[in-house]
Amino acid sequence: MNKTPFIHHIELNVTEIRKSIIFYDPVLSWLGFRRSGSRIWVSDNLMICIWRKTVKEKRLLESAGLHHLAFGVETQEEVDNFYKEILLKIDGVRIKSKPKYCPEFKYKTYYATYFDDPDGNYLEVVYSNPISSKRYKGHYKYK
């Protein structure tokens, strides 16, 4: 396979569809997604769906499964604007961090804000330029 694979869609489990739609609609619309059906948002190259689950278990970042979902934007100013225009105005969001530089990731331009959705799914909006496979080489070192 000579092609670079891509993520086709992401499905998020939520406990309350209506509450989650109220949360995700402005978040995903601001990021350039458009609504396609009652629980689906699409962009030019990605689909995000929400599904109702009846059991809400405490989610631990240390447990197996998706740690968080990061949405990339093209400028640091967009991170700031997203924070002011969406995160500070939306109900049901738990802001974990104001926009900030993240030197722990070893990239001078890594600038992000972190937040949870109403079900505790950990989300991020990040500017980090340029994105390329070379930038990640040697970034993570496993024990």
Secondary structure, DSSP 8 states (H G I E B T S, - for coil): --S-----EEEEEES-HHHHHHHHHHHHHHTT-EE-SSSEEE-SS-EEEEEE-S------TTSSS---EEEE-S-HHHHHHHIIIIITT-TT-EEEEEEEE-GGGT-TT-EEEEEE-TT--EEEEEE-S---HHHHTTT----
